[in-house]
Amino acid sequence: MADRWQEPQSRRVLGGHGTTILVASDHVSAILIAEHPEALAPQFTFVRQSEKLLRTLTNKRNLSHLCQRLGVPSPHMVSPQTREELLDVSGDLQYPIIVKAAEP
């Protein structure tokens, strides 16, 4: 099997000219790029970002706490971990309610 980090198809199509720009389209791919910059750098141009920062900002719970600490307005968030915790906060919830995974 060929090495998946070898020459990208876009470079082959361009006849070896130009640089392939790597852009993360979601939280998971942004973290992947941040975790493997040395493996990706020979083939791609991309913005290097701190893995720790990305993990902090892509975690909904961490981001909510950070916004509260810094006084940045943000939607109210609860993060119940058990059915009992969900039942405890359910009487205080208001519409609209958005449910998301806390971590990518």
C-alpha positions as YAML, in Angstrom:
chain: A
units: angstrom
residues:
- id: 1
  name: MET
  ca: [0.00, 0.00, 0.00]
- id: 2
  name: ALA
  ca: [1.34, 3.44, -0.90]
- id: 3
  name: ASP
  ca: [2.22, 5.88, 1.85]
- id: 4
  name: ARG
  ca: [-0.88, 8.05, 2.28]
- id: 5
  name: TRP
  ca: [1.30, 11.13, 2.96]
- id: 6
  name: GLN
  ca: [3.04, 10.83, -0.41]
- id: 7
  name: GLU
  ca: [2.57, 13.28, -3.25]
- id: 8
  name: PRO
  ca: [-0.98, 14.63, -3.11]
- id: 9
  name: GLN
  ca: [-3.17, 14.22, -6.18]
- id: 10
  name: SER
  ca: [-3.43, 18.00, -6.62]
- id: 11
  name: ARG
  ca: [0.34, 18.23, -7.04]
- id: 12
  name: ARG
  ca: [0.29, 15.42, -9.62]
- id: 13
  name: VAL
  ca: [-2.52, 17.16, -11.52]
- id: 14
  name: LEU
  ca: [-0.61, 20.45, -11.46]
- id: 15
  name: GLY
  ca: [2.45, 18.71, -12.84]
- id: 16
  name: GLY
  ca: [4.42, 19.24, -9.64]
- id: 17
  name: HIS
  ca: [3.83, 23.00, -9.62]
- id: 18
  name: GLY
  ca: [2.40, 24.91, -6.71]
- id: 19
  name: THR
  ca: [1.77, 24.09, -3.11]
- id: 20
  name: THR
  ca: [-1.12, 22.09, -1.77]
- id: 21
  name: ILE
  ca: [-2.88, 24.10, 0.91]
- id: 22
  name: LEU
  ca: [-4.40, 22.05, 3.69]
- id: 23
  name: VAL
  ca: [-7.49, 23.57, 5.34]
- id: 24
  name: ALA
  ca: [-9.30, 21.94, 8.25]
- id: 25
  name: SER
  ca: [-13.04, 21.81, 7.65]
- id: 26
  name: ASP
  ca: [-14.09, 20.69, 11.12]
- id: 27
  name: HIS
  ca: [-12.84, 20.25, 14.68]
- id: 28
  name: VAL
  ca: [-11.59, 16.71, 14.17]
- id: 29
  name: SER
  ca: [-9.49, 17.56, 11.12]
- id: 30
  name: ALA
  ca: [-8.10, 20.68, 12.84]
- id: 31
  name: ILE
  ca: [-6.94, 18.53, 15.76]
- id: 32
  name: LEU
  ca: [-5.49, 15.94, 13.37]
- id: 33
  name: ILE
  ca: [-3.42, 18.62, 11.62]
- id: 34
  name: ALA
  ca: [-2.26, 20.06, 14.95]
- id: 35
  name: GLU
  ca: [-1.24, 16.60, 16.19]
- id: 36
  name: HIS
  ca: [0.82, 15.72, 13.09]
- id: 37
  name: PRO
  ca: [2.44, 18.89, 11.73]
- id: 38
  name: GLU
  ca: [5.84, 17.29, 11.06]
- id: 39
  name: ALA
  ca: [4.34, 14.47, 8.98]
- id: 40
  name: LEU
  ca: [2.16, 16.88, 6.99]
- id: 41
  name: ALA
  ca: [4.61, 19.76, 6.47]
- id: 42
  name: PRO
  ca: [6.64, 18.20, 3.64]
- id: 43
  name: GLN
  ca: [3.54, 17.87, 1.45]
- id: 44
  name: PHE
  ca: [1.21, 20.64, 2.57]
- id: 45
  name: THR
  ca: [1.10, 24.30, 3.54]
- id: 46
  name: PHE
  ca: [-1.12, 24.93, 6.56]
- id: 47
  name: VAL
  ca: [-1.49, 27.13, 9.60]
- id: 48
  name: ARG
  ca: [0.24, 25.57, 12.59]
- id: 49
  name: GLN
  ca: [-1.85, 25.76, 15.71]
- id: 50
  name: SER
  ca: [-1.43, 24.63, 19.28]
- id: 51
  name: GLU
  ca: [-2.99, 21.23, 19.86]
- id: 52
  name: LYS
  ca: [-3.75, 22.21, 23.45]
- id: 53
  name: LEU
  ca: [-5.51, 25.41, 22.34]
- id: 54
  name: LEU
  ca: [-7.57, 23.56, 19.72]
- id: 55
  name: ARG
  ca: [-8.61, 20.89, 22.21]
- id: 56
  name: THR
  ca: [-9.64, 23.61, 24.69]
- id: 57
  name: LEU
  ca: [-11.65, 25.58, 22.14]
- id: 58
  name: THR
  ca: [-13.29, 22.59, 20.45]
- id: 59
  name: ASN
  ca: [-14.48, 21.16, 23.75]
- id: 60
  name: LYS
  ca: [-17.88, 22.80, 24.35]
- id: 61
  name: ARG
  ca: [-17.60, 22.48, 28.13]
- id: 62
  name: ASN
  ca: [-14.11, 24.03, 28.28]
- id: 63
  name: LEU
  ca: [-15.09, 26.83, 25.89]
- id: 64
  name: SER
  ca: [-18.17, 27.67, 27.95]
- id: 65
  name: HIS
  ca: [-16.12, 27.85, 31.16]
- id: 66
  name: LEU
  ca: [-13.49, 29.99, 29.43]
- id: 67
  name: CYS
  ca: [-16.15, 32.43, 28.16]
- id: 68
  name: GLN
  ca: [-17.66, 32.71, 31.65]
- id: 69
  name: ARG
  ca: [-14.24, 33.28, 33.22]
- id: 70
  name: LEU
  ca: [-13.39, 36.02, 30.70]
- id: 71
  name: GLY
  ca: [-16.82, 37.65, 30.78]
- id: 72
  name: VAL
  ca: [-17.53, 36.86, 27.14]
- id: 73
  name: PRO
  ca: [-21.28, 36.56, 26.47]
- id: 74
  name: SER
  ca: [-22.23, 33.03, 25.47]
- id: 75
  name: PRO
  ca: [-25.31, 30.82, 25.57]
- id: 76
  name: HIS
  ca: [-26.18, 29.13, 28.84]
- id: 77
  name: MET
  ca: [-24.79, 25.61, 28.86]
- id: 78
  name: VAL
  ca: [-25.35, 22.59, 31.02]
- id: 79
  name: SER
  ca: [-23.44, 19.36, 30.69]
- id: 80
  name: PRO
  ca: [-25.21, 16.63, 32.62]
- id: 81
  name: GLN
  ca: [-23.19, 13.43, 32.83]
- id: 82
  name: THR
  ca: [-25.91, 11.10, 34.10]
- id: 83
  name: ARG
  ca: [-29.66, 10.64, 33.64]
- id: 84
  name: GLU
  ca: [-30.19, 11.92, 37.18]
- id: 85
  name: GLU
  ca: [-28.22, 15.11, 36.46]
- id: 86
  name: LEU
  ca: [-30.28, 15.64, 33.30]
- id: 87
  name: LEU
  ca: [-33.51, 15.27, 35.26]
- id: 88
  name: ASP
  ca: [-32.21, 17.74, 37.88]
- id: 89
  name: VAL
  ca: [-31.57, 20.48, 35.31]
- id: 90
  name: SER
  ca: [-34.50, 19.71, 32.99]
- id: 91
  name: GLY
  ca: [-36.91, 21.98, 34.88]
- id: 92
  name: ASP
  ca: [-34.62, 24.98, 34.32]
- id: 93
  name: LEU
  ca: [-34.10, 24.49, 30.58]
- id: 94
  name: GLN
  ca: [-35.67, 26.91, 28.11]
- id: 95
  name: TYR
  ca: [-36.25, 26.65, 24.38]
- id: 96
  name: PRO
  ca: [-34.47, 26.44, 22.06]
- id: 97
  name: ILE
  ca: [-32.45, 23.53, 23.37]
- id: 98
  name: ILE
  ca: [-29.47, 22.43, 21.31]
- id: 99
  name: VAL
  ca: [-27.81, 19.13, 22.03]
- id: 100
  name: LYS
  ca: [-24.20, 18.68, 20.92]
- id: 101
  name: ALA
  ca: [-21.34, 16.39, 21.74]
- id: 102
  name: ALA
  ca: [-19.08, 18.14, 24.23]
- id: 103
  name: GLU
  ca: [-15.88, 16.83, 22.63]
- id: 104
  name: PRO
  ca: [-14.99, 16.13, 19.02]
...
